[in-house]
C-alpha cells in the first residue's frame, strides 16, 4: 500500500469555487513526486493540505495507513522548505538548523550530534557559525533543507524551493536535492511550475489543471505520451488534429485524410485529437515521392531558431508548426510536403475539466 493516499480531496476557500475537485493521488514510500502545473492549478494548495495548513471540505489524507486529515501541523513531523527559506537572521547556521530540535527539548549533546550529521549531508559543516546574511543563495537554500531534515521527518515537502535562485544555481541545487533525497531515501513532494526542473529529478509527476490531476506518470511517459490535450500542450506539443473514428487501419481527419498512428488505442472515443511535436515532422519538397502520412502545404513563415528553422505551414488541416535542422531552406510561398511520423503521432483526449 502507498505511503500517502489523497482520497477525493475537495478544497474551497470561499465555499463556492473549488480549488481542488475531488483530487486523488497515491505516493509510494521513498519516491520523489512533483506537482506540476500553471499558476492557480492547485499544486500549492495540495501541498498545504498534506502539510496540515488547510483542512479539506471533503476527502481524506491517509499517511502510513493513519488518517491525518484533522491532525494538527506540529503532530505530523513533516519537513517543510518554502520558497523564501524563512531562516532566522539573528541565528547562525548551526542554531537555525537546531531550532526544531530545541523545541522538542532534546539534550544538548544529542542536538550537537544530529545537527553536525545533517550539516555534513548538505555540505555545510564548515559554515556552521555563519549567519544567513553571510551565505550565498544556494547555501541558504541548503540551510533550509538541513533544518527540514534534522527532525528526521516522515515526509519532506518542498514548495518551489529553487525559484529565488539564478538559472545556473537552480541547475546545481536541483541535482543536490535529488542526491540528498536518494541518499536518505526520504519520501518527497516537490511543487514547481518548471518542467525541466521537475522532469530531471522526479520519480513521478502529477500534472495538475484546475484542481484535478490530469496525468500521474513517470517524467518520460508524460513527455512522450501525454494522455490529454492539456498535458500535451503543457509539455510542448503544438500541432493538434481533429480525428474521427478509427477505420480501415487509419484515423480519419475531418477532411478525409487518413493517418496511420502506431500504438494508438483503436477503441478510443469516436472523436479524439492527434498531436505531434514540431521536431517530429519531416518537411520535404513538393515533388517528394513519399505517400504515407503526407500532408501538402504552403510555407507561411520561416523563423531562425539557432540550431535550425521553424516553419509555419498552411495545410488542409490548418496551420502546422515544423522544426527542421536540415540544410534545405524553404521560403514563404514554397509548396512542401509534411511527413507526420506514425511513431511520433499520438492520440489525446479532451481534458477532464474545461
N, C-alpha and C positions, 0 to 999 in steps of 0.2 A: 504493500500500500504506500501511496505517496506521502512524503513528509508534510506537505502543505496541500490543503484542499479548500479552494474558494467555491462555495456552492450557492448559486443563484443570488449573488450579491447585488443588492439594489441600494443606490445612494442618491439622495435628493437633498439639495441644500435649502430649497425654497418650498418643498412639498409639492411642487408642480412639475418641474423639469428634472428628469432622471439623469444624473451624471454617469452612473453605472447602471446598466439594464440587465439584470439577472446574469451577471458575469460568472463564468465558471473557469477555473484554472487549477491544474494539478502540477505540483513541482516535486520531483524526486530528491531524496537526500543527496547532498554533495554537488548538485547541479548549480551552474550559474545561469539564471534565466533573466533575459532582458525584456522589459516592457517598452515597446517601440511604437511611436505614432506621432501625429501632428499635435500642435498645441490644442488643448481642450478635449482630447480624446478620452481622458480618464486615467491615464497611466499613473500620475502622481496621486490621484485620489485612491487608486488601488493600493499603492504603497502605504498610504496613510491608514487605510483600513487594516492592512496587515500589521502596521506598527501599533495600532490602537488609538490613534488620534481621532478617528472617525468611527462612529457606530453606524453600521448599515441599517437601513429601514427594514430590509428583509435579507434573508440568507444567513449562512453560517461560514465562519472561518475556523477550519479544523487544522490544528498543528500537532503533529506526532500523536494522532488519534485522540486528542483532547480538544474540546470546544473552547476556543479562545475568543469568541465573538464579543463577549461582555467583559473579558479580563482587562484590568487596568494596565496602562503602559508600563509602569515600573515593575509589574509582575511577569512581564513577557520575556525578559532577559534577551532582547534583540539588540544587536549593534546597529547604530544609525550613523550615516555620513551624509551631511547635507551639502548643498551647492555652496553655501557660504563658509563651510568648515566650522563656524561658531566656536573658535578657540578663545580661551580666556587670555586677554592681552597681558595681564599682570602676573601670569604664571609661566614658568619656563616649560620646556618640552616635557621634562620628567613629571612635573606636577600636573600639567594638562592631562597627560596620559593616566596618571594615578588617581585623578579626581573621582572616577566611578568606583574605584576600589576603596577609597577612603569613606565614601558614602555607605559602603557595605561594612565599614568598621573592621577591615582586615588588620592583622598585626603588621607593624612597620616592616619587619624583616620579610614577611610574605609579599607585601606590596613591592618592596625593592626588587625581590627576585622575579616576580611576574612582569613588572614594568620593564626591567632590563631584558628579559626574554623577548618581549614583543617589540621593543626598540631594535633589537638585533634582527628580527624578522623583517622590519621595514627599513633597515639600514639607517637608523638614526641614533645609534648608541653614542657616537662621538659628539652629537649635538644636543645632548640631554639637558645642558644648562643654558641653552639659548632661549630667547623669548621669541614669540611669533613674529614680531617686527624685524627680527634679525634673520629670518628664514626666507627662502625663495617660495614661489607659489607651489612648486612641486613638493617641497619639504613640508610646508604647512598642510598640504593635502595628505601626506603620509602620517603626520601627527594626528590628524582627524581619524584616519584609518586605524592607527595604533590605539587610539582612545576607544574606538568601537570594538576592537578585537581583544583588548586587555581583560574584559569581563567574561571572556570565553563564551560568547553568545551562541545560542542555538541557531540563530539566523542573522545574516548580515544584510542590511538594507542600504542601498546607495541611490541617492536622489540627485541625478545629474552632477556627480562629484567632479567632473572634469571641465565643466562649462566655463569656469573662470580662468582656465589656463590657455596659453597661446598654443597654436597648432602643433609645433614641434614637441612641446612638453606634454600635450594631450596624448600624442602618439607613444611617448615613452611611458607615461603613467598608466595607460590602459594595459600595457604589457606587464607592468609591475603589479597592478591589481589582479590580473589573471594568474600571475606567478604565485602571489601570496595566497589567493583563493585555492589554487590547486595544492599548494604545499600544506595548507591547513585542512583542506577538504571540507571547507565550510559552505553550507548552502547559502546562496546569494541571490538577491533580487535587485536588479540594476535598472534604473529608469533613465532613458535617454531618448533624444529625438534624432541622434546622429546614427545613420545607418552603418557607416563604415566602422565606427567605434563599436557598435552593437554586434555586428556580424563577426568582428575579429576576435571577440573574447567569450561569446556566449555558447553554451551547450544547446539551449533552446531559446527561441524568440517568440513572444506573443505580440503580434501586430494588432494594435487597437484602433478602433474607429467608432466615435460617438457612443462610448460606453460599453462596447462589446469587444470580444476578441474575434477578429476576422479570420486569423490563421495562427495556429500554435504549432511550430515545427522547428526543425534544425535550420540554421542560417542558410545552408546550401539549398535546401528544398524551397525555402521562401524566396531565395534569389532566383532560382532557376525554374521552379514550378509553383508560382503563386496560384491560389485557388479562386480568388475573387478579383473583380476588376479593380477594386480599391487597392488591394495589396499589390497587384501588378503595376498600377500607376505609381504607387508609393516607392517601389523598388526599381523604377526606371524603364518600364515598358511604355512605349509611346504610341504604338500603332494598334488600333482596335478595329476588328472587322465583324459586323453582324453576320451570324451564321444561322442557317436553317437546319432542319433535321438531317442527320447522317443518312446518306442514301448511295447505294452502289459503290461503296468503298470511299466515298468523298463527302466532305462537308460542303454544302452549297451556300454561296452568298446570295444576298437579295437580288443581285444582278445575274444570277445563274452561273457564276464561275465556281467550278469545283476545286476544292483544296484538299490535298492529302495531308493528314496530320498524324504523325506517328504517336503511338501510346496514348491516344485520346480515348476518353470514355464514350463508347458508342451508344450508351444508354443515357447519356446526359439529357438535360432539359431540351425540349424541342427547339427553343431559341436560346442560343448562347453566343458568346463572343470568342473570336480567335484573337490572339495577340502575339506580337513578336518584337524583339528589341531591334533598334535601328542597325546595330552592328551585325545582326544575323540575317540581313537581306543582301543578296548579291545583285549589284547593278551592272547591267551589260548593255552593249549597243543594240539597237532595234533589229539588226539583222542576225542576232544570235539564233541558233537552231534549237535551243532548249525549249521544251514544251510543258513539262510538269510544274505545277505551282507557279506559272509565269503570269505576271500582270503587266500589261502595256501602260506606259505613262509618258508624260512630258515634264522635263525639269522646269521647275518654277524658280527655285533659289538654290544657289551654291554658297556654303559658308565654310571658311577655312578654320579647322579645329586644332592645328598644330601638327598632330600625327597623321592627319588625313583631312577629309572633307565631309561635310554633311549636306545632303541634298533633300530638298522638299520636292516631291514628285506628285503631280496631279494624275489620278487614275480614276477608273470607273468606280472604285471603292472609296474615293475621296483622297485627300492629301496623305501621302505616306512619307515618313522620315527615314532616311537611309544614311548610315555612316560608312564611309569607304576609305580604305588606305591605299587603294590602287593608284598606279601612276596615271592611268587613263582618266582624263578630266572630262566632265560634261558641263555644258553651259546652258543658260536659260534658253528654253525653246527646243533643246535637243530631245529627240524621241529615244526612249530607253525601254528596257525590259527589266522587271524586278523579279528575281527568283526568291520566293519565300521558302526557306529551307524547311522541309517537312519535319525534321527532328528538332527544330527550334520553335516552330509554331506550337502554341499551347491553347487549351480551352480554359476560359474562366467564366465564372458565374457572376450574376449581379450581386452586389454586396447585400448582406443581410439587412442592414438598416440604411435607408436613404435619407 
